[in-house]
Amino acid sequence: MGSILSSLSKTVIAGFILLVIIVAIFGNVNFLEPAWLAFAFRWLHVMVGVMWIGLLWYFNFVQIPCMPRISDEHKPAISKVIAPEALFWFRYSALLTVVTGLIVAWLNGYGHNALMLGEGYQAIGIGMWLAIIMAINVWFVIWPNQKRALGIVDAEPEIKAKSAKVAMLTSRTNTLLSVPMLYLMVAQQNVGLG
């Protein structure tokens, strides 16, 4: 077991194998039904969404508040190793969350109505638009500014400082938006906006 858990890729593969075993034993699944495909994409949507919002909250609840308490000699461990890796997973989980969410909406027949904020689809529609705005922020505001702030691309010290602030404020904006976005995503099937 130690050899599996000491490797992230082996751990993730083992998680999928465990899932297959559980479904084979307890599940009554017909993989040929369209409903299964919609469910599979919803599951993927939740998986990558957890990674995206988990990383967003890690940055805002842990990394940003802790940075002033980290000595200058230890900050490169964050800025040169941890942050770039976390930002990779952050960007792509944001992209995959939006893509799988749009696929789920399309497979379930409400994509157009939700995006147009049609009657009965306002909650999920507003949630979808908030997620799209958040993903745009990730790719087109946070990431370009983080590249300068972290020294991934060259920038003058004052540009680096300004970029760090813009990235942080945009990340905080996404944290703010994540609260109603998550509520609206869940509320649609349960209570709508009420």
N, C-alpha and C positions, 0 to 999 in steps of 0.2 A: 504494500500500500504506500510506503514511503517513496518508492520510485515514481509512482503515479502522482502523488501530491507535491513532489519536489519539482515537477515540470508543469508550467501553466498549460501548455498545449495538451499534454497527457491528461491533466485534470479536466479540461474542457471536453476532450474526446470521451473521457470516462463518464462525464455528466450526460452526454448525448447517448452513450451506450446504456446507462442506467435508465434514461427516459424510454428508450426503445424496449427495454426489458419490462418496465412497468406497464407500458401501453400494450405490449404483447400479452402480458398476463392478465391485466385488469380491464383493458380497453376493448371497446366494441367499435372499432374504427374501420370505416370503408374509405380507403384512400382515393377511390375513384369518384366519390361524390363531390360536387362543386362546393358544398358546405365545408368539406374538410379543407379544401384549398383556402377558402376565406378564413377558416380558423387558423391554419398554419401561418398565414401572413399576419393575422392578428397577434399570434404568439410571438412571431419574429419582431413585430412592431413593439410589443411590450418589452421584449428582451433588449433591443437596441435603445429603446426609450429609457429604460432603467439605467443603462450605461451612460447615455447622454445627460440626463438630469442628475444622475449620481455624480458625474464628473463636474457638472456645473456647480452643484452644491459643495463638492470637495473644494473647488477653487475658491468659492465665496465664504464657506464656513470654516475652512481649515487653512489652505495655502495663503490666501491674501492676508487674513488676520495674523498668521504666524510669522510672516516674512520680516516685520520689524524686530521681532525677538530673536531672529537667527543672526549669528555673528557674520561679519563680512567674509571671513575665511570659509564659512560653510555655505554661503548663498549660491556659489557656482554649482553645488550639487543639485540644487533646485532648478536654477535657471538654465543650466547646460545639459542636465540629464533627465530629471523628473518632469519638468514642465513641457519640454518639447515632445516627450513620449505621451504624456497625458493629453496634450493638445492634438496629437495625431488621432488618438481614440475619440476625443471630444468632437473633432470635425466630422469624422466618418460616421460616428454614431448619430450625430445630428442629421447628416445627409440620409442615412439609412432609415432613421425614424420617420422622416418626412416621406421618403419614397414608399416605405412599407405602409404607412398610414394612408397615403393616396391610393395604393393598390387595394387595401382593405375597403376603403370607401367605394371604389369602383366595383370590386367584386360583390359588394353587398348592395349595390344599386343606388347609393345615396350621395355619391361624390359630387355630382353637379349641383344638386339641391343644397348640399352643405356649403360648398364654396360660394354659392349665390345667396346664402343665408335664407333659403326658402323656408316657408312656414313649416314648423315642426322639426327643423334641422338647425335652428339658430345656435343651440349650445355646441353641438359638434362642429358646426361651421366656424363659429368664433374661435373655438379651441384650435381648429385646423389653421386658421389664419394667424393666430398667435404663434403656433409652432413654426409656420413658414417664416414669419418675421424673425423669430428667434434664430432659425437656421441661417437666414440671410445675414443676421448680425454675426453669427459664428464665422461664416466663410468670408464675408466682405468687410467686416469692421474689426472683430476681435483678432482673427488670425493675421491679417496684414500688420496690425499694430503690435501684436505679440512678436512677430518675426523681427521687427525693429527693436522692441523693448528687450528681447532676449539675446540680441546680437546675432540672430540667424542670418539677417541681412545687415549690411553696414549702414550705420546712421550716426549722425552727430549726437553728442550727449544730451543736448536739449531736445532733440527730436525723439531720442529714446525715452526720455522722461515723459514727454507729452504723449507718446504712443502708449506707454505703460498706463497712464491715467485714462486715456480714451478706452483702452482694452478693459480696464477694471470697471469703468462706469458702464460700458456696454454689457459686460458680464453681469453687473448688478441689475441692469435693466432686464436682462434675460431671467435673472432670478426672480425679479418682481413679476414678470410675465408668466413664469412657470407656475405660480400659485393659481391664478384663474385658469390657465391653460389646462392643468391637470384636473381641476374641478370640472371644467366644461367637458373634457373628454369622457369622464366617468358619468357625469350628470345626464348626458343625453339619453342613455338607456334606462336611467333610474328616475330622475326627477325633472329633466329639462333644465331650464334656468331657475325654476322656482325652488 
